[in-house]
Structures are given as C-alpha cells and as structure tokens.
Amino acid sequence: MLRESWKFKLYLRIFGTSEPEVEEKGDRRVMEIIADSIRGSKWVDDVVILAMDAPHDAAGKLDEDKIEVYVPNRFVGAEVKRHKGLHFGASVHPNRKDALEELQWSKENGAVLVKWLPNIQGIDPSEEKYRDYYLKLVELDLPLLTHVGDEDSFSKTDNELGDPRLLRLPLECGVRIIAAHVASSGERDGVENIEHLLGMMPEFPNLFADISTLTQLNRSKYLRQVLTDERLKGRLMYGTDYPLTNTPLVTALQFALRLTIKQMWDIVRTRNSWDRDVKLKAALGCSGEVFELSRSFLR
C-alpha cells in the first residue's frame, strides 16, 4: 500500500501539505491547495481532479490487499463543486458489480472523463467481459483517460497491463481514449510501448494522447519525437501529472541545449507550478493546439 511507502510523505510534501495537516484538516485540504494554486495561475483556468477506484477481483469484490491508493468518486464529485475551475474525473473499476450504475452516477454528477491506472488497479482492458462497460462509456460520451506504459510511482505494479495493444477492444467499441504520457515508458515484445501506441494512431481516430510527464527527467527524451510525429497531429493534448511538476524531476535546467539562459531563468523563477509547467512546455515547442485541445475534447 502506498501509505506504507516512503513515497507517501514525499507526495504530500510536493502537494504542499503534510500527514499531520491532512489528518487534522481532512483530505479536502489537498483540494483546497490545488484550488488556491489555480486561482493564482495566469495560464491555467481549469483542471480535472482524478478519482482513483480501488481494485476489484474477477467476482466484483473489493480487493483490499491490492489497494495502492483509493480516492472515491463521491469525495471528488462533491469537493470539486466547492471550487471554481475544478472538474470531476471519475474512476470506475470495470469489475465492480455496479460499474454501469456508477458510470451513470458519475456522468449525472458532472464527470468529464473516467480515469484508469490498469497497472495498479489490476485491469486488463482487452477483457471481452468489459464490452458493456465500453458501450456505456460511448452512450454517456465519457472519454477514458488511461495510463499506458510502465508505472513506477507506486509500491507495486503489474506493468504487463500497460501494454497499449490491450486498448484495441475499447477503441473498436468506439470509446474515446486518452493514452496518458503517450506510453513513454517500458517495452513489450522488444518494442517500446510508445512505438506500439504510435502505430495504432492511424487505425483509430478515437485514440488521443497527453503530454503529462514528458518534461520529467526520465521521459524528456521522447518530447521532441512526440511533438513532431504527424500521427499525433490534432490528437495530442496538454497534461501535467500534477503534483510531480513540483519536483526536481521537472526542471528547465535539464534542457540547457534547447533553451536560452533567459528562458531557463524565467521558467525557474516562476513560482506558480501550473504557469511554470506551461512556460516550459511552450518553450520546448508545444503548440497552442496542444494546450487548447482538452477543452474542446472534454466538451
């Protein structure tokens, strides 16, 4: 479980809080911090706050032993209504016995997308038994934002479930999918996951991707490729992987060969993390289309 890992306190610190403060003020303290930072941003007006459903086994039972992190829909759905600029990103495990009802509830309560992290939720997107779930997403016009590629932010993961090719079934069902991070980590069958994903783009016009994490030290080598690949034109959107934008993994200084000293100095001195992230990605070549696509995509 993530709470037992050293990463837990680190994540709270980069959110701008601590375990004692959260225990005293409740989980909504994190939401307040995010809302405050958005109000202080010059370039970012709206963000989607992501819930994270717990793992459920094949019988639909909550699998408590495999929970890494659990952020309930009811909590996120209620809290975002208290703050301007925050929007509800639901998370519904497809093994839940009430999965279709939970998708309906999420849509009726303002969800703009559904979030999966298969590597820690134990979801194989290629399972035929999820077909009704996918058709419900299409009916509700809810996009699926799913992690693709390897995952190393949690204490234990199953990276076989990050294979982009597992997304063929939901894509064939018509689900609009956002492949997080453009699958920019790991490989399957001797081919990088990003190449598997890019190879699927011409076949599926309902497949999109976001650039979250692509300025992190461990993924930045893919950024130039992603921004120039014609297969991603019109289907690449802005993302942050907040709060990891508050860590030394994301710094303008690593791009000394691509940015001027003036650009790096301006970005490093920018206090608001959303604005700092926008400035960095813009300086590295992200177009206006990338920054604006998410608003039209999410209606």
Backbone bond lengths (Angstrom), bond angles and torsions (degrees), N, CA, C in turn:
res aa  C-N    CA-C-N  psi(-1)  N-CA   C-N-CA  omega(-1)  CA-C   N-CA-C  phi
1 M - - - 1.466 - - 1.529 109.41 -
2 L 1.330 116.96 138.76 1.457 121.25 -175.18 1.525 112.30 -57.89
3 R 1.338 117.06 -35.16 1.466 119.55 -176.11 1.523 111.83 -62.59
4 E 1.317 117.01 -24.39 1.458 120.87 -179.92 1.525 112.15 -86.99
5 S 1.318 116.30 -5.06 1.464 120.99 -179.50 1.529 110.73 -92.58
6 W 1.334 115.60 155.51 1.466 120.85 176.16 1.530 110.64 -62.95
7 K 1.336 116.71 -20.24 1.458 120.34 -177.46 1.529 112.18 -68.34
8 F 1.334 116.58 -25.32 1.467 119.95 -175.33 1.529 111.43 -60.85
9 K 1.316 116.63 -51.59 1.468 119.80 -179.62 1.530 111.38 -65.81
10 L 1.339 115.83 -33.38 1.461 119.30 177.52 1.519 110.44 -64.00
11 Y 1.325 117.58 -44.28 1.458 120.53 -179.25 1.525 110.78 -63.61
12 L 1.326 117.84 -39.97 1.458 119.61 177.09 1.526 110.54 -63.04
13 R 1.323 115.99 -39.25 1.469 119.94 -179.23 1.518 110.86 -63.73
14 I 1.341 117.58 -42.05 1.466 118.17 -178.58 1.530 111.78 -77.24
15 F 1.331 117.32 -16.26 1.461 119.94 168.92 1.522 110.30 -72.42
16 G 1.335 116.51 -23.38 1.459 121.08 -178.45 1.512 112.88 100.29
17 T 1.339 116.69 24.45 1.450 120.31 179.84 1.527 109.12 -141.07
18 S 1.327 116.95 -165.80 1.455 121.34 -178.54 1.519 108.93 -149.54
19 E 1.309 116.38 165.76 1.465 120.40 -179.98 1.532 111.94 -61.34
20 P 1.350 119.47 -44.84 1.467 118.99 177.84 1.531 112.55 -60.60
21 E 1.351 117.34 -39.46 1.459 119.59 -179.08 1.527 110.98 -66.95
22 V 1.320 116.96 -41.30 1.463 120.02 179.50 1.523 110.57 -66.98
23 E 1.330 116.88 -38.00 1.464 119.81 177.99 1.526 110.93 -65.43
24 E 1.330 116.95 -33.64 1.457 120.85 -179.56 1.525 112.16 -78.48
25 K 1.328 117.27 -44.05 1.466 121.19 -172.30 1.528 113.97 -101.85
26 G 1.327 116.85 -10.50 1.458 119.72 179.04 1.521 112.03 91.69
27 D 1.332 114.61 168.23 1.466 120.63 -177.39 1.520 112.84 -63.82
28 R 1.317 116.94 -22.99 1.466 118.82 -179.64 1.527 112.16 -64.46
29 R 1.337 116.60 -15.08 1.464 119.68 178.17 1.526 110.56 -60.04
30 V 1.332 117.04 -39.33 1.463 120.67 178.26 1.523 110.37 -62.96
31 M 1.332 116.45 -41.03 1.457 120.77 178.96 1.531 110.79 -63.16
32 E 1.320 116.67 -39.56 1.468 120.95 178.90 1.529 111.03 -63.33
33 I 1.320 116.07 -39.89 1.458 120.56 179.51 1.530 110.59 -63.39
34 I 1.328 116.22 -43.80 1.466 120.23 178.82 1.519 110.43 -63.04
35 A 1.343 116.61 -45.67 1.468 120.35 -179.16 1.522 111.02 -61.40
36 D 1.328 117.28 -41.32 1.471 121.04 178.36 1.525 111.05 -61.54
37 S 1.322 115.97 -40.92 1.462 119.23 -177.97 1.530 111.24 -69.38
38 I 1.330 116.91 -33.08 1.466 119.97 176.63 1.526 110.51 -67.96
39 R 1.319 116.05 -41.43 1.484 119.21 177.89 1.520 111.25 -61.46
40 G 1.316 116.41 -28.42 1.463 120.08 -179.22 1.515 113.95 -90.56
41 S 1.336 116.81 2.04 1.458 120.32 -177.30 1.524 111.89 -89.74
42 K 1.310 116.02 141.42 1.460 122.27 176.64 1.521 111.17 -85.98
43 W 1.325 117.84 -30.32 1.458 121.58 -169.01 1.524 114.98 -110.73
44 V 1.328 117.98 -17.34 1.465 120.83 -177.65 1.521 109.34 -117.16
45 D 1.338 115.70 122.70 1.465 121.08 -178.95 1.521 113.03 -103.01
46 D 1.318 117.33 -30.21 1.461 121.86 -172.43 1.524 110.39 -137.68
47 V 1.326 115.72 142.23 1.465 120.85 175.12 1.524 108.93 -137.49
48 V 1.323 115.76 153.70 1.461 121.46 175.12 1.520 107.97 -100.73
49 I 1.332 116.06 123.52 1.453 122.46 177.30 1.523 107.91 -91.50
50 L 1.311 116.49 124.57 1.460 121.12 -171.65 1.518 112.49 -96.37
51 A 1.324 115.86 124.60 1.456 120.57 167.19 1.533 108.02 -74.66
52 M 1.334 117.01 169.62 1.458 121.26 175.87 1.522 108.42 -145.96
53 D 1.322 115.70 105.31 1.461 120.04 -177.66 1.527 110.58 -69.76
54 A 1.328 115.22 155.44 1.460 121.27 177.82 1.529 110.40 -78.99
55 P 1.330 117.60 156.22 1.461 120.19 175.63 1.533 111.13 -64.41
56 H 1.317 115.76 143.64 1.462 122.36 173.56 1.524 107.85 -128.57
57 D 1.329 116.46 140.76 1.457 119.18 -177.70 1.529 111.14 -79.17
58 A 1.332 116.46 -179.51 1.461 121.14 -174.90 1.524 112.60 -62.26
59 A 1.336 116.52 -22.83 1.463 120.71 178.79 1.525 112.27 -87.35
60 G 1.334 116.17 -0.66 1.451 120.33 179.34 1.506 114.28 88.01
61 K 1.313 117.16 9.28 1.473 121.46 -178.12 1.525 110.49 -90.92
62 L 1.326 116.21 139.96 1.462 121.56 176.15 1.518 109.87 -56.41
63 D 1.329 116.96 127.51 1.467 122.53 -178.50 1.526 108.73 -103.31
64 E 1.333 115.52 83.26 1.466 121.01 -172.63 1.527 112.69 -62.24
65 D 1.314 117.45 -32.11 1.465 120.42 -176.78 1.523 112.85 -67.32
66 K 1.330 116.73 -18.70 1.467 120.23 -176.53 1.528 112.84 -105.96
67 I 1.319 117.10 6.82 1.467 119.55 -179.42 1.525 110.43 -71.09
68 E 1.316 116.68 121.42 1.459 122.35 172.14 1.524 109.52 -94.52
69 V 1.318 115.75 -47.78 1.457 121.47 177.83 1.522 107.61 -151.24
70 Y 1.318 116.31 141.96 1.462 120.86 -178.77 1.522 108.65 -135.76
71 V 1.328 115.50 116.13 1.464 122.38 177.86 1.523 106.68 -123.14
72 P 1.335 118.61 102.25 1.472 121.43 -171.51 1.526 113.81 -67.09
73 N 1.316 115.28 148.39 1.466 121.13 175.58 1.515 111.89 -59.06
74 R 1.329 116.83 -40.52 1.471 119.64 -176.69 1.525 111.16 -61.91
75 F 1.324 116.08 -37.48 1.465 120.25 178.82 1.530 110.94 -67.17
76 V 1.329 116.84 -52.40 1.465 120.16 -177.48 1.527 110.59 -65.33
77 G 1.340 116.35 -43.29 1.463 120.03 -178.92 1.507 113.05 -58.79
78 A 1.330 116.82 -36.64 1.470 121.11 179.60 1.525 111.85 -78.74
79 E 1.323 116.46 -43.08 1.459 120.17 -173.23 1.523 113.27 -68.82
80 V 1.332 117.86 -36.15 1.472 118.65 -177.77 1.529 111.14 -65.40
81 K 1.321 116.78 -24.59 1.461 119.94 180.00 1.521 112.12 -70.86
82 R 1.315 116.71 -14.78 1.464 121.32 -178.84 1.530 111.82 -86.25
83 H 1.337 117.19 -8.41 1.464 119.80 -172.87 1.526 111.12 -136.00
84 K 1.302 116.36 128.70 1.457 121.59 175.22 1.529 109.77 -64.78
85 G 1.316 115.35 137.69 1.458 119.92 175.71 1.517 114.73 90.81
86 L 1.331 117.59 -5.70 1.462 120.21 177.54 1.525 109.49 -103.10
87 H 1.326 116.64 136.47 1.457 121.87 -177.21 1.526 109.80 -128.07
88 F 1.306 115.75 155.08 1.461 124.00 -170.39 1.527 111.63 -89.21
89 G 1.323 115.68 117.19 1.449 121.50 170.51 1.515 108.17 -107.04
90 A 1.316 117.68 108.38 1.463 122.06 -175.66 1.523 110.93 -78.30
91 S 1.334 115.89 165.04 1.456 121.55 173.38 1.524 107.42 -142.67
92 V 1.318 115.89 119.84 1.467 121.29 -176.40 1.525 108.68 -131.28
93 H 1.324 116.03 113.83 1.464 119.49 178.56 1.521 109.08 -69.74
94 P 1.336 117.61 129.39 1.471 119.60 -175.17 1.525 114.25 -68.63
95 N 1.342 118.84 -13.37 1.464 120.59 176.73 1.526 113.12 -81.85
96 R 1.323 117.23 -11.49 1.462 119.60 179.81 1.531 110.51 -58.75
97 K 1.310 116.15 140.09 1.463 119.71 178.10 1.525 111.18 -65.19
98 D 1.336 115.77 -27.20 1.470 120.44 -179.34 1.517 111.73 -106.86
99 A 1.332 116.88 27.67 1.472 120.58 -173.03 1.521 111.93 -57.89
100 L 1.316 118.29 -44.95 1.465 120.35 -177.08 1.524 110.74 -67.83
101 E 1.330 116.48 -38.50 1.474 120.22 177.18 1.522 110.66 -66.08
102 E 1.328 116.35 -37.37 1.467 119.74 179.66 1.530 111.44 -69.29
103 L 1.327 116.53 -34.97 1.464 119.19 174.15 1.526 110.24 -63.40
104 Q 1.323 116.64 -43.61 1.465 120.98 178.74 1.515 110.73 -60.85
105 W 1.350 116.50 -46.63 1.470 120.87 179.14 1.531 110.13 -59.35
106 S 1.315 116.12 -43.65 1.468 120.66 -177.63 1.522 110.84 -61.05
107 K 1.330 116.13 -46.05 1.463 119.89 179.25 1.521 110.74 -61.98
108 E 1.317 117.28 -44.69 1.468 120.94 -178.77 1.525 112.31 -66.60
109 N 1.327 116.55 -19.98 1.461 120.29 -179.82 1.526 112.62 -106.95
110 G 1.327 115.28 23.45 1.460 119.63 167.50 1.509 117.21 96.59
111 A 1.321 119.00 6.89 1.465 119.33 179.67 1.526 110.81 -61.15
112 V 1.328 115.99 137.26 1.469 121.04 178.50 1.526 111.45 -104.81
113 L 1.332 116.67 -11.28 1.455 121.42 177.06 1.530 108.65 -164.97
114 V 1.325 115.19 172.67 1.462 122.46 173.02 1.521 108.08 -120.00
115 K 1.323 115.53 135.02 1.463 121.64 -175.95 1.530 111.03 -109.96
116 W 1.332 115.70 132.12 1.458 122.28 170.92 1.518 110.36 -122.59
117 L 1.322 115.36 148.63 1.455 121.95 165.15 1.529 105.97 -130.81
118 P 1.340 116.74 80.06 1.464 121.37 -171.50 1.520 114.67 -51.97
119 N 1.332 116.86 -35.44 1.467 121.71 -175.28 1.523 112.98 -60.73
120 I 1.341 117.66 -30.58 1.464 119.45 178.19 1.523 112.54 -110.45
121 Q 1.325 117.83 -13.48 1.460 120.36 178.92 1.526 112.22 -94.12
122 G 1.320 116.94 -7.55 1.453 120.19 178.94 1.518 112.96 70.29
123 I 1.338 117.04 42.31 1.464 121.95 -178.26 1.528 109.62 -110.47
124 D 1.326 116.02 124.73 1.461 121.30 170.97 1.528 107.23 -101.87
125 P 1.320 118.72 102.98 1.471 121.26 -174.50 1.517 114.71 -60.00
126 S 1.330 117.43 -16.06 1.463 119.96 -176.47 1.526 112.76 -84.74
127 E 1.324 118.27 -2.31 1.469 121.28 -177.50 1.533 111.09 -63.37
128 E 1.316 116.42 123.21 1.460 121.67 -179.49 1.524 111.53 -60.44
129 K 1.326 118.23 -29.43 1.465 121.40 -178.17 1.530 112.58 -65.61
130 Y 1.327 117.14 -11.43 1.469 120.26 179.14 1.534 112.58 -90.08
131 R 1.314 117.58 3.35 1.463 120.20 -175.38 1.528 112.07 -56.25
132 D 1.332 118.11 -45.00 1.466 120.47 179.67 1.530 111.19 -62.93
133 Y 1.306 116.14 -35.73 1.476 121.39 176.22 1.530 109.63 -60.83
134 Y 1.323 116.01 -46.23 1.463 119.86 -179.03 1.532 111.36 -65.45
135 L 1.310 116.48 -40.08 1.461 119.39 178.66 1.529 110.85 -65.98
136 K 1.334 116.51 -30.91 1.473 119.96 176.56 1.526 110.07 -68.92
137 L 1.316 117.56 -39.37 1.467 120.44 175.62 1.525 110.77 -58.95
138 V 1.318 116.29 -42.87 1.461 120.68 179.19 1.525 110.09 -64.69
139 E 1.330 116.77 -45.40 1.466 121.08 179.11 1.518 111.89 -58.02
140 L 1.331 115.92 -40.85 1.467 121.12 -177.32 1.528 112.57 -85.82
141 D 1.332 116.96 -4.42 1.462 122.19 -176.43 1.526 110.82 55.63
142 L 1.334 115.10 46.21 1.461 121.62 177.27 1.526 109.26 -106.73
143 P 1.325 119.03 115.06 1.464 120.71 175.49 1.527 110.47 -68.33
144 L 1.317 115.57 156.81 1.460 122.09 175.78 1.521 108.81 -109.29
145 L 1.321 116.53 115.37 1.464 122.69 173.21 1.518 106.74 -95.40
146 T 1.300 117.44 113.29 1.459 119.59 -176.12 1.520 111.70 -129.49
147 H 1.321 114.57 138.69 1.460 119.64 173.76 1.520 108.75 -63.83
148 V 1.330 116.39 137.44 1.457 121.93 177.47 1.526 107.93 -133.83
149 G 1.315 116.13 137.32 1.458 120.51 -175.41 1.516 110.60 101.59
150 D 1.328 116.62 -173.57 1.458 120.77 179.63 1.520 110.55 -73.08
151 E 1.322 115.80 161.39 1.466 122.75 -179.07 1.523 108.72 -134.83
152 D 1.353 115.99 128.84 1.461 118.57 -178.41 1.526 113.57 -132.11
153 S 1.333 117.00 17.81 1.465 120.12 -178.58 1.519 112.98 -90.70
154 F 1.341 117.02 -6.67 1.457 120.41 -176.10 1.523 110.34 -118.72
155 S 1.329 115.95 174.13 1.462 119.27 -173.07 1.524 112.83 -76.79
156 K 1.340 117.75 -28.29 1.458 120.02 177.31 1.525 109.49 -151.37
157 T 1.335 115.68 138.33 1.460 120.79 -176.85 1.524 110.32 -143.34
158 D 1.328 115.29 160.12 1.461 121.71 172.12 1.526 106.49 -116.02
159 N 1.317 116.26 94.95 1.461 120.20 -172.67 1.525 113.92 -75.57
160 E 1.321 117.89 -8.93 1.465 119.71 172.29 1.530 110.21 -61.03
161 L 1.345 116.35 -28.04 1.463 121.19 -176.72 1.527 112.47 -80.58
162 G 1.331 117.20 -2.73 1.459 121.02 177.13 1.516 113.64 -94.30
163 D 1.319 117.68 8.25 1.460 122.29 -179.92 1.528 109.52 -67.45
164 P 1.336 119.35 120.60 1.473 121.31 -179.46 1.518 113.71 -57.00
165 R 1.323 117.61 -29.67 1.455 120.99 -176.63 1.528 112.49 -66.08
166 L 1.326 117.11 -17.99 1.466 121.05 177.66 1.529 111.71 -70.49
167 L 1.329 117.33 -9.95 1.469 121.18 -177.83 1.528 113.06 -87.85
168 R 1.308 118.17 2.42 1.458 119.84 -175.75 1.536 112.02 -61.54
169 L 1.327 117.70 -42.15 1.470 119.73 -177.71 1.527 112.06 -61.35
170 P 1.345 119.72 -53.40 1.471 117.50 179.10 1.524 113.09 -61.55
171 L 1.318 117.49 -34.17 1.463 120.17 177.35 1.525 110.70 -65.13
172 E 1.322 116.72 -42.32 1.460 120.65 177.93 1.530 111.72 -64.89
173 C 1.344 116.25 -27.94 1.467 120.79 177.16 1.524 112.00 -77.35
174 G 1.336 117.23 -10.14 1.458 120.88 178.32 1.505 115.61 99.05
175 V 1.336 117.53 7.03 1.457 120.57 178.57 1.527 109.57 -67.20
176 R 1.332 116.02 134.35 1.467 120.43 171.95 1.523 107.01 -81.06
177 I 1.323 116.53 119.56 1.464 121.23 -174.72 1.516 110.99 -116.72
178 I 1.331 115.15 134.53 1.465 122.11 170.25 1.521 106.76 -105.72
179 A 1.323 116.61 113.35 1.459 121.68 178.17 1.528 108.00 -84.77
180 A 1.320 115.73 108.23 1.462 120.15 -176.43 1.527 111.07 -65.00
181 H 1.321 115.61 138.99 1.464 124.34 174.22 1.533 113.13 66.05
182 V 1.333 117.44 12.37 1.466 122.18 -178.40 1.541 110.53 51.81
183 A 1.325 116.20 32.51 1.481 121.44 177.56 1.524 111.79 54.40
184 S 1.330 116.75 38.47 1.466 121.10 -170.63 1.528 113.69 -86.31
185 S 1.321 116.65 43.05 1.468 120.40 173.62 1.516 109.44 -159.95
186 G 1.314 116.01 145.43 1.456 122.12 175.04 1.513 113.87 78.04
187 E 1.319 115.07 175.09 1.457 121.42 179.01 1.520 109.93 -149.03
188 R 1.319 114.97 158.13 1.461 121.81 175.35 1.523 108.31 -136.23
189 D 1.327 115.61 134.48 1.471 121.97 179.64 1.530 111.35 55.54
190 G 1.331 116.05 37.25 1.460 120.73 175.56 1.514 115.29 77.03
191 V 1.344 117.29 7.23 1.467 122.10 179.74 1.523 108.83 -122.27
192 E 1.331 117.55 135.23 1.455 120.25 -179.98 1.524 110.58 -60.93
193 N 1.326 115.69 142.35 1.465 120.49 -179.74 1.522 112.02 -56.74
194 I 1.326 117.18 -36.23 1.464 119.82 -179.27 1.529 110.42 -62.24
195 E 1.319 116.91 -35.07 1.470 120.06 179.42 1.525 110.87 -71.76
196 H 1.326 116.86 -37.26 1.461 119.64 174.44 1.529 110.12 -59.33
197 L 1.335 116.12 -44.32 1.467 120.72 -177.91 1.528 111.11 -66.37
198 L 1.317 116.76 -48.53 1.462 120.11 -178.68 1.527 111.14 -60.67
199 G 1.319 116.51 -33.68 1.450 119.72 178.35 1.517 113.41 -67.30
200 M 1.336 117.15 -20.46 1.462 121.86 179.85 1.525 112.69 -88.27
201 M 1.317 118.04 -16.36 1.459 121.18 -173.96 1.533 113.46 -59.29
202 P 1.328 120.52 -45.75 1.474 119.31 -178.96 1.529 112.88 -64.38
203 E 1.331 117.16 -28.81 1.460 120.98 -177.09 1.519 112.47 -77.99
204 F 1.331 116.76 -30.44 1.466 120.00 -173.23 1.530 111.04 -124.06
205 P 1.326 118.55 99.54 1.469 121.12 178.61 1.528 113.28 -67.68
206 N 1.326 117.68 -12.32 1.466 121.99 177.75 1.526 112.00 -92.80
207 L 1.324 117.42 11.12 1.466 122.38 177.71 1.522 109.79 -101.97
208 F 1.318 115.66 123.28 1.464 123.08 -179.76 1.534 108.52 -124.40
209 A 1.317 116.75 176.92 1.463 120.48 179.11 1.515 109.13 -150.14
210 D 1.336 116.29 158.79 1.467 119.08 174.75 1.525 110.15 -123.03
211 I 1.338 114.85 160.24 1.463 120.93 -173.94 1.518 112.76 -97.74
212 S 1.340 117.47 16.78 1.466 119.15 177.79 1.525 109.70 -59.70
213 T 1.308 115.96 140.93 1.479 127.54 -179.72 1.522 114.64 75.72
214 L 1.345 118.60 -6.55 1.461 118.62 -172.68 1.524 113.99 -76.14
215 T 1.329 117.98 -2.06 1.465 119.57 169.76 1.530 110.65 -104.29
216 Q 1.333 117.26 4.28 1.462 119.35 174.39 1.526 110.22 -71.85
217 L 1.309 115.01 147.96 1.461 121.47 -175.53 1.527 112.27 -52.37
218 N 1.337 116.56 -37.40 1.460 120.39 -174.71 1.531 113.65 -84.20
219 R 1.350 118.08 -4.17 1.465 120.19 -178.92 1.527 113.20 -130.00
220 S 1.310 117.74 -6.91 1.469 120.86 -171.20 1.528 113.28 -63.30
221 K 1.324 117.36 -18.74 1.475 119.58 179.86 1.528 111.86 -63.72
222 Y 1.350 116.67 -18.78 1.461 120.30 -178.13 1.533 112.86 -91.61
223 L 1.323 118.00 -11.07 1.456 120.22 -170.22 1.526 112.66 -60.47
224 R 1.315 118.00 -48.37 1.465 120.65 -178.23 1.532 110.39 -60.67
225 Q 1.320 117.07 -42.73 1.463 121.28 178.92 1.526 111.09 -60.29
226 V 1.328 116.15 -44.79 1.463 121.01 -177.49 1.530 111.24 -65.03
227 L 1.323 116.81 -40.52 1.464 120.57 -176.76 1.523 112.96 -74.11
228 T 1.320 118.20 -15.88 1.467 120.05 -176.08 1.527 113.36 -113.81
229 D 1.331 117.87 -7.26 1.466 120.23 -177.69 1.530 109.90 -73.81
230 E 1.316 116.78 121.31 1.469 121.92 -176.53 1.523 112.42 -62.49
231 R 1.323 117.26 -24.59 1.455 120.14 -179.41 1.532 112.30 -68.46
232 L 1.321 116.41 -17.23 1.464 120.97 179.94 1.521 112.44 -99.90
233 K 1.291 117.93 -1.82 1.465 120.96 -177.03 1.532 109.97 -60.96
234 G 1.317 115.80 125.38 1.455 121.56 -179.54 1.512 114.53 79.54
235 R 1.337 116.84 1.29 1.462 119.70 -177.36 1.528 113.11 -132.45
236 L 1.306 115.36 19.22 1.461 120.99 179.01 1.516 109.00 -115.25
237 M 1.329 117.47 128.83 1.463 119.96 -176.24 1.524 111.86 -129.28
238 Y 1.322 113.35 160.14 1.459 122.28 -178.08 1.525 110.75 -68.87
239 G 1.319 115.88 142.37 1.452 123.47 172.86 1.513 107.74 -157.91
240 T 1.336 117.23 161.64 1.463 119.40 -172.91 1.519 115.24 -122.00
241 D 1.326 118.59 -32.88 1.459 123.30 -167.51 1.532 110.43 61.00
242 Y 1.340 115.67 32.88 1.458 121.82 175.27 1.529 109.27 -53.15
243 P 1.343 119.82 137.19 1.463 127.86 12.88 1.524 115.14 -97.83
244 L 1.333 118.60 15.01 1.458 119.26 -178.01 1.525 112.31 -64.32
245 T 1.328 116.55 -13.24 1.469 119.81 173.97 1.524 111.73 -67.86
246 N 1.338 116.76 -11.34 1.469 120.76 179.39 1.526 112.82 -92.99
247 T 1.310 117.95 10.21 1.459 121.04 -176.49 1.528 111.38 -108.55
248 P 1.342 116.53 162.47 1.471 120.22 176.57 1.528 113.44 -63.48
249 L 1.346 117.54 -12.67 1.464 120.23 176.45 1.522 111.55 -63.34
250 V 1.341 115.76 -24.10 1.462 120.86 -178.63 1.526 108.30 -117.16
251 T 1.300 117.29 95.56 1.458 121.32 179.85 1.518 109.71 -140.66
252 A 1.319 115.13 142.75 1.468 120.15 178.42 1.523 111.59 -65.52
253 L 1.317 116.84 -21.54 1.463 120.36 -175.29 1.524 112.48 -65.89
254 Q 1.334 117.55 -23.00 1.470 119.58 179.49 1.530 111.85 -73.44
255 F 1.348 116.36 -11.04 1.467 120.54 -177.38 1.530 110.94 -107.26
256 A 1.319 116.11 37.09 1.467 120.88 -176.42 1.532 112.87 -59.65
257 L 1.325 117.28 -25.32 1.463 120.28 -179.99 1.524 112.49 -86.51
258 R 1.320 117.17 -8.07 1.471 120.49 -176.67 1.522 112.61 -117.69
259 L 1.331 117.21 -17.07 1.461 121.24 -179.05 1.518 110.06 -119.20
260 T 1.328 115.61 153.10 1.466 119.76 175.11 1.525 109.23 -79.31
261 I 1.305 115.71 163.79 1.467 120.17 177.17 1.522 110.05 -60.40
262 K 1.333 115.91 -39.29 1.473 120.19 178.77 1.514 111.21 -61.66
263 Q 1.333 117.26 -43.93 1.458 120.58 179.26 1.524 111.20 -63.45
264 M 1.315 116.75 -46.68 1.467 120.00 -179.46 1.520 111.18 -62.02
265 W 1.320 117.03 -42.42 1.457 121.08 -179.30 1.528 110.55 -62.92
266 D 1.323 116.59 -43.42 1.465 120.53 179.67 1.527 110.90 -62.96
267 I 1.322 116.98 -43.07 1.463 120.77 -178.00 1.531 110.88 -68.56
268 V 1.302 116.96 -46.32 1.470 121.04 -179.10 1.529 111.45 -60.93
269 R 1.338 116.88 -34.55 1.460 120.79 -177.89 1.526 113.22 -81.56
270 T 1.313 117.85 -7.18 1.464 121.13 179.59 1.524 109.40 -76.03
271 R 1.313 117.11 117.67 1.465 121.24 -172.58 1.526 112.53 -78.08
272 N 1.326 117.45 -39.61 1.460 119.59 -178.00 1.527 109.58 -71.67
273 S 1.336 117.60 123.27 1.464 120.59 -172.63 1.520 112.91 -67.32
274 W 1.353 117.68 -31.22 1.462 119.78 177.06 1.525 110.46 -66.19
275 D 1.335 115.90 -45.68 1.462 120.29 179.74 1.528 111.21 -66.23
276 R 1.327 115.67 -38.32 1.465 119.31 178.43 1.531 110.41 -62.49
277 D 1.316 116.09 -40.32 1.465 120.52 -179.96 1.527 111.22 -67.12
278 V 1.329 116.65 -43.67 1.470 120.51 178.74 1.527 110.60 -62.35
279 K 1.321 116.48 -46.52 1.460 119.87 -179.98 1.523 111.87 -59.52
280 L 1.321 116.33 -42.93 1.462 119.89 -178.64 1.523 110.77 -63.97
281 K 1.316 117.02 -47.71 1.461 119.74 -177.16 1.529 111.80 -68.80
282 A 1.331 116.27 -34.78 1.468 118.98 176.51 1.530 110.55 -66.19
283 A 1.318 116.72 -42.75 1.462 120.84 -179.65 1.524 111.59 -64.33
284 L 1.334 116.23 -27.59 1.464 120.52 -178.89 1.526 112.82 -88.54
285 G 1.345 115.96 -0.60 1.455 118.60 171.77 1.515 116.98 115.54
286 C 1.328 118.54 5.43 1.466 119.08 176.53 1.521 109.30 -67.16
287 S 1.308 117.18 130.61 1.459 122.10 -177.06 1.519 111.17 -84.11
288 G 1.320 115.78 167.09 1.457 120.81 175.80 1.512 111.61 -58.55
289 E 1.333 116.38 -34.29 1.460 121.12 179.16 1.527 111.53 -59.13
290 V 1.332 117.03 -40.57 1.466 121.34 179.98 1.525 110.27 -63.94
291 F 1.325 116.01 -42.72 1.465 119.63 -178.54 1.526 112.49 -70.95
292 E 1.319 117.42 -28.09 1.465 120.69 -172.83 1.519 114.51 -96.90
293 L 1.345 118.65 -16.73 1.456 121.44 -171.97 1.530 112.59 -61.27
294 S 1.320 117.61 -39.18 1.468 119.83 -174.12 1.523 112.30 -59.94
295 R 1.334 117.10 -34.47 1.474 119.31 -177.53 1.533 111.08 -65.85
296 S 1.327 116.97 -43.91 1.470 118.88 178.76 1.530 110.96 -74.77
297 F 1.313 117.52 -35.61 1.462 121.81 -179.00 1.532 111.14 -63.08
298 L 1.317 116.59 -39.80 1.463 121.11 -179.10 1.515 112.55 -89.45
299 R 1.346 115.65 11.18 1.480 121.54 178.35 1.530 111.43 63.20
